């Protein structure tokens, strides 16, 4: 990956640059059978990939962005609720939605990442071009737990980064 030019994007990628987050993304793929999982920073203007496991050659790397309005994550940012779709083509609520049509996925799961202070950071999201059984309560519960664990790691990373300038001044 080339160097990320945007300071904000670089900071977001640094927050998710953690071995446990990479392990969680691999676990998400193993649990769900999905080929792509990511931690995304989602603001009211931007969707930034912070950490990625890509086994389906979706092609997105940390620091790269999607147009926010083309994502379901923007809807999650607004509602605060996770979204799970087992089979887009068989789901009347999603089969004509612009996002799966644009990106070509048949299954989707995303859970909000809410930091310790209650602020919305982004999402733990996963996609696959094939249908997957995701809506089972144990899968949803595990994904929710992973999103909470990621939130705790990012909260700690933010606190650590806030301390660094003070530590360097002494």
Secondary structure, DSSP 8 states (H G I E B T S, - for coil): ------HHHHHHHHHT--HHHHHHHHHHHHHH--SEEEEEEE-SS-EEEEEEEESS-----TT-EE-GGG-SHHHHHHH---EEES-GGG-TTTTT-HHHHHHT-SEEEEEEEE-TTS-EEEEEEEEESS-----SHHHHHHHHHHHHHHHHHHHHHHHHHHHHHHHHH-
